Amino acid sequence: MLQNIPEVKLGIVAVSRDCFPIQLSQTRRAAIVKACADKGLEVYEASATVENEQDMLAAVKEVTDAGCNALTVFLGNFGPETPETLIAKYFDGPCMFVAAAEGDGDLINGRGDAYCGMLNCSYNLGMRHLSGYIPEYPVGTAEEIAAKMADFVPIARAVIGVKNLKIISFGPRPQDFFACNAPIKGLYELGVEIEENSELDLLVAYKQHADDPRIPDVCADMAAEMGEGRYYPDLLARMAQFELTLLDWAEAHKGSRKYVAFADKCWPAFPSQFGFEPCYVNSRLVSRGIPVACEVDIYGALSEYIGMCVSGDTVTLLDINNSVPASLYQAEIAGKFDYQLTDTFMGFHCGNTPACKLCSDRAVKYQLIQHRLLEPAGSEPDFTRGTLEGDIAPSDITFYRLQCDSEGQLRAYIAQGEVLPVATGSFGGIGVFAIHEMGRFYRHVLVQKHYPHHGAVAFGHYGKLLFEVFKYLGVADIGYNQPKALPYPTENPWG
């Protein structure tokens, strides 16, 4: 899982205004490092304290030589406005800016005024057009700063990952699924590289992997993962061959980038030409940290990757698919859970959700919709087999997406909720999702702002961290499921 996301090595650099005692910054820095150690957070403590630009260069060199790829810039007192902000320019990685609260000394020689200094720090970052992560409340004691640094690690991991990511796509978007089509301009603005290929390129590479000597081992791993009676034995070799094709392509085409995600065309030509549906293989790759987004959804792949960096866990990509029948709501949800019918919906996809996130009866099956479309009526499924089906296991979730709209503007949404322990009685990888005020969110964010039907799902509540990641990446429009007391701009007050 972790091979395809960054490992963060966090450093801390203290800064000091030369008219304040430098010892304030140094002793406060040491207290933060101790508080981090008490939390189990490893931090490199730079010995250089920055008072001027030469100190800044020395500090950046020190933390870079130590292997740090993320940095906390700590205003132990008011701080030197120019040198402290230039750290964000010269350090190659995300920087968090925080400031010391008073209370660890007297208010004469022991007062640092970092509360004031943070204002000028932010002002200078803005004047220089430099990016810096400033927490919701950036001032605190050693223990409070240590907690903010712990939150910064997954944020930094996502930012570093995005800046070093290549998305590899195969094929144009399927007909009538243009909702997944989006300008690649936004990728370049984020620093993401993209390599676009045809389905024929993928088929050629797949055929070249016929009789690959690694296939039997992959088949054995697939069989062990699913368990006897839960897969098609005659499909394993074909699916293993495809898995190896994607893994080898990722390694050969990574280029200058460290991390990879895929966005592949999976229908209608794929199953008949490859001889199976790719969903189960896609699920296996995302469980190992390599998203393979369906239907050439490049921003779906990017969203999945960000979610993995933030959560440190696997994710999935689902259609915001169908409403929950009123009969099912009344029988299984009403009176048992604090949700209205309009708070619920079913998230579905053909079978790309990792096995570890499905209920225990999950199995490799066939794609019912594709079978209707591509194979003779009444026939036994053949090349439409290969999906991973089952109800999604109950869990806290965050439904989210980063998207580039038709005007080339980046926007995002985030909504926290849960997968309910309610049997769907349906097919595919599917679950009953519940998000408070989903009905209003659906209309005034998803519909109003022209989002596609695909959303990424992280298994846990990560809204706070995703919000900070999107802000750091420069996304100005971040929608969320607003409470009733906070109407949307487009919401009819008499509705």
N, C-alpha and C positions, 0 to 999 in steps of 0.2 A: 504493500500500500504506500509506504513512505518513500519508495524509490523515485517516484515521479512528482514529489512536492519538495520544496526546499526545507533544509534544516536551518533554523534560525540560531545564530550566535549573537547574543545581545551584549552590547557594551554600554557603559555610562561615562559621560564626560561632564565634569562640573565646570561651570563658568563663573567668573567673579568680576564685578566692577572694581576698578583699581582704587576707588575711594572708599571701598568697604573692606573689612577684614577678610583676607583670602581664606583664613581658617574657618570662617562660617561655611563657605562652600565645601571645603575639604572634609570637615567633621560631619556635616550633613550628608555628603556623598557617602562616606563610610557607613553611616547609620542606615542608609538605603540599601547598600550592598549586603549588610548584615540581615536586614529585614527580608531581602530577596532570598538569601540563603536559608532563613528560617521557613520560607514558603517552598523551598526546594527548587527555586529558580536560579539557575547558574548565570552569572553576569560577569563580564570582564570589566574591571575597574581601571580606567585610564589613570595613570599617575600624573599626567599633565593636566594642570588646571588652566583654563583659557581666560586670559586677561586682555590679550591683544592678538593681532593677526598672525604673528609668528607662533604664538602659543597654539593658535587654531590649527595651523599647518602641522605642527608637531603632534597635536592630539589626534588629528585625522590619520596621520601616518602611523601612530602607535596602535590605534584600534584596527586599522586596516591590516597592519603587519600581524596583529593578533588573530586575524581571521574573522573579525566581526563583520556581519552583513546587515545589521540593524543597530540603531543607536538611540540612546536616551540622552538628550541634552538637558542638564539639570541646572536651573538657576538657583544656586544656593544663596545668592543675594540678588541685588537688582540686575546684575549681569551687563556685559559689554555688548551693546546692541549690534554693532557691525560684525565683530568676530563670531558671536554666537550664531547669528543667522547664516554666515558664510559656511558654517559647518555643513549645513544642508546642501550647499552648492558643491563642496569639495568631497564630501563623503558619498561613496557610491552605494547607497542603500537608503531605506526609509528612516527618517528621524522623528522621534517624539520629543516634544518640548514640554517640560513640567517645571514647577517652581515650588520652593520651600515655603511651608506655612511657618508662622512665628510660634513661639512657645517653648523652645528649647534653650532659652537664654533670657537675659534682661532686654528691655526695650530701649537701651541706650547703645552700648557697644555690641549688644547681641541682636539688634534688629537688622534684618536683611533687605526688607522692602521688595522682595521678589514678586509679591502680589502686583506691585506697580510695574516692575520690570517685564512681566509677562505681556502687559499691554504693548510696550514698546517693541518687544520681541515679535509679536504678531504683526504689528505695524510694519516693521522692517522686512519680515518675510513677504508681506504683501507688496511692498514697494519693489522688491527684487524679483517678484514672481517666482518665489521658491516654495516648494511643497514641504509642509511639515505637519505631522499629526499632533493636534492639540486635543486632549481629552475633554469631555463635557465640563468637568471642573478640574483645571490643570494644577491646582495648588493643594499641597497636602503635607502631612507628616511623613516620616520615613515609611511607616507601615502602609499609609495610604498611597504613597508613590509606588511602593513595591507592588501593590495590587493593580495599579494602573499599568505598570510595566508587564505584569503577567497577562493582562488583557491585550497589550500591544503585540505580544509575540505572535498570536494567530493573525492579527491584522498585517503585521510585517511579512509573515509567511505568504499571505495572499498577494501582497503588493510585489514581493520579490518574484513569486511564481508567475504572475501576469507579465512582468517585464522580461521574463525569460522563456515565454511560452510560444510554441508553434502549434497552430491548428492545421491539421491535414484533412482535406475534404476530398470526397470521391463522388462525382456525378452532380448534375444540376438538380435543383429541387424537383420533387415529383409534381406532375400536373395537378392543378387544383390545391396544391399545398404551398402556394406562394407566401402564405403567412410566415413561413420560416425563411423567406428571402429577405435579406437586409444588407444595406451598404457595408462594405468592408472598411470604409473610411474610419469608422469608430475603432476598429481593431488597431489600426496604425496609430491613432491618437493615444491609445492605451499602451502602445509599445509591443503589441502582440503581432507575431508574424503569421502569415497564412500561406499554405501551399495547396492550390486547387488542382485536382486531377480528374480524369474521366473514369467512369465505371470500367471501361475497357482496360485502363492501366491496372486496376485492381484485379480484374479477371486474369490478365496475363501473369501478374505476380502470383496469383493463387495457383494457376496451373504449373508454374515453375516449382511449387512446393509439393507437388505430387510425390509420394513415396519418400518424403522427408523422414530421415531416421528418428527424429524426435516425436513423430506422431504417436507411436504406441504409449509413450510416457504421458502425453497430454490426454490421450483417451482414458488411461487408467485414472488420472487425476479427476477427469470429468465424472467418471463412473463412481469414484469414491465420494465426490462432492454431492452427487444427486442421490445415491443409494439405489440398490437393485429394484427394478420395476418402475423407476421414475425417469427413464430416458429411453430413447430408441437406439439399441445397440448398433444397428446398421448405419446410423448417422454420425456416430462418434468420430470416425476417421475423417469425414468431410469437414466437420466442425473444427476438429483439432488442426487440420490443414489450414483452415481460415484463420484461426487464432495465431498460428505461427506466422502466417502471411502478414497480419497486422503488426505483430510485435517486431518482426524483422524490418518492415517498412518504417516503423517509428524510429528504429535505431539507425537505419541507413539514411533517413531523410531529416533527422533532427537538425543537421547543419550546425549553425552557430548557437542554437538554443539548447537549453538544458532539459526542458520539459515539453511534453507532447499531449495533445488531445485530438480526437478524430470527430469528424462530422460526415457520416456516410449515407449514401442513397441505399435504401434497403428494399424498395419496391418501385414499380411492379416487375422490372426485368430481373432483379437480383435472384429471387428464389428459383426461377426456371433455369437460369444459366449456371448458378452455383450448386443447385440441387438441394437447398435448404433455406430456412429463414435464419438470419444472422443474430437474432435477439439473444439467445443464450450465450453466444460468444461475447457479444457486447456486454452482457451482465458480468461475465467473468473478468473482462478487462477493467471495468469501472470498479470492481471490488478490489482490484490491485492498484487503483489510483490513476488509471488511464481512461478518461471518459470517451465513450463512443456514442455520440448523439445521433438519434434517428433522423431520417428525412433531411439530411444535410443541414441540420440546424446548427450553424456555426456559433451563434450566440447562446444557444442551449449548451453546447460543449464548453464554452467559456464560463457560463454560469455554473455548470457542474464543477469545473475545475476550481473556481473560486471557493465554492462551498466545501470542497475537500480540503483545501488549504486552511480554511477557517475552522472547520470541525475536527480535522485530523481523522475523519472517518469517510467511508464511502457514501455515495449519494445516488440519486436517480433522476431521470427526466420523465415527466408524465404529461399526458393531456389533461387539461382541466376539462373533464370529459362529459359527465352527465349528472343530472340532478338525481337526488335520492327520492325514490317513490314515496309518496305520502304514507302508503300502507307500511312500508319498511320503517319509516321514521316513527310512526305511531307505535309499532310493535316493539322496536328495539332501542329507540333513542329518547323519545318523549318521556319525561318524568325520571329518566335515569341519568341523563347528562344535561348540562345547562346550555343547551343550544336550541335555537329555533330551526325549523325546516330549512329556511333560506341561509342558515349558517353552514349547511352541509352540502357536499357534492362528492362525486366519485372521481378520484384520480386514477387514470388508466394508461397503460401502454401495452404493446403486444407481448412483451416479455423481456425487457431489458433491465428490470430491477434485480439487484444482486440477491442470490439465494439466501444470504444471511439476513436479509430484511423482509423475507416472506415467511408466512406461517409454515409449519412443519410438513404440511401435505403438498408443498410445491412440487412441480414436476415439469419436465420438458414435454411440451404438447405441440399442437399445430395452431396456425393463425386462422381462426374461423372466418374472418372477413376476407382474407386473401384466398382462402379455399373457395369461398363463394365466387370470387372474381376470376381466379386463374385456373381452377381445376374443374373437370366435368362435374355437373350436378349429380349428387348421390354417390360419388366415387370416394374411395378411401384416401385420406390425405397422403400426399407423397412429398413433393418439394416444398409444400407450405408448412412442413414440420420444422421445429427448431426454436420455438418460443419457450420462455420460462414462465410458467403460469402458477398463480396462487394468490390468495389474499395477502395484502401487505400487513405485516405484523403490527399490532398496536404500538404506538410510540408518539412522543412529542415530535413535532416536525416544524420546519420553517420552509414555507413555499416562497420562492423568490426568482427573480430573473433580471439580468442586465441585457439591455437591448439597444440597438441603434435604429432610430426611427427613419421614416422615408425622407426626412429632411437632413439626415446625417447627424442628428443630435443623440447623445447617449442619455438614456433614462433607465430607471430601475424600479422594482417594487419588492416589498418584503411583507410577509404576513405570517405570524406564528399561530400554531394550532396543534392539532393532534390527529392521528389515525385512530379511529374508534374501534373497540373490540366487537365489531358487528360484521357478521358474515355477509358478503355481497351477493352471493347467489349468481354471480356473473362469470365472465371468462377473461383471460389475460392476466397480467400483473395489475391488480386493482385493489383499491381500498376505499373505505368510507372516511372522508376527511371532514373535519369540523374546524372552522375558523370563525371567531366572533365577528359579527357584522359582515360576513362574506357577501351577502346579497348586495349591499351598498358598495363594497369594495369591487365586486365583479362589475357593477354598472359604471362606477365613477372613476375607476382606475383601469381595470383590464379592458373594458369596452371603450370607455371614453378616450383612452390614450392609445388605442389601436395596438394592444399587445397581441402576439400570436397565442395559439392554444397551448403551446408547450410551456411548462414551468419546471424549474429545478427544485428538488426536494432534499433538504439536509435533515438528518434524523436527530433532532434535538432543537432546542430553542437558541438560535444564533442570530436573532434579529439585531441585537445591539452591536455585535461585531461586524456583521455584514453591512449595516448602515455606515459604520466608520470606514470600512474598506471602500465602499462606493463614494463616500465623501472624499477620501484621500485620492481616489482615482479621478476626481473632478466631475463626478456625476451630480448635476444640480437638481434634477427632478427625481426624487426618491419617494414613491408612493407607498402607503401602508394602509391597513384596515383601520380607519379612524373610528373612534367611539361615536355613539349617537349624538353626544353633546357637541361634537365638532363636525359640522356639515362640510361636505366637499364643495368646491367653488361651483360645480355644475349641478349640485343637488337642488331639486325643486323644493323650496321650503313648504309648499302646500301639497307635496306629493304624498 
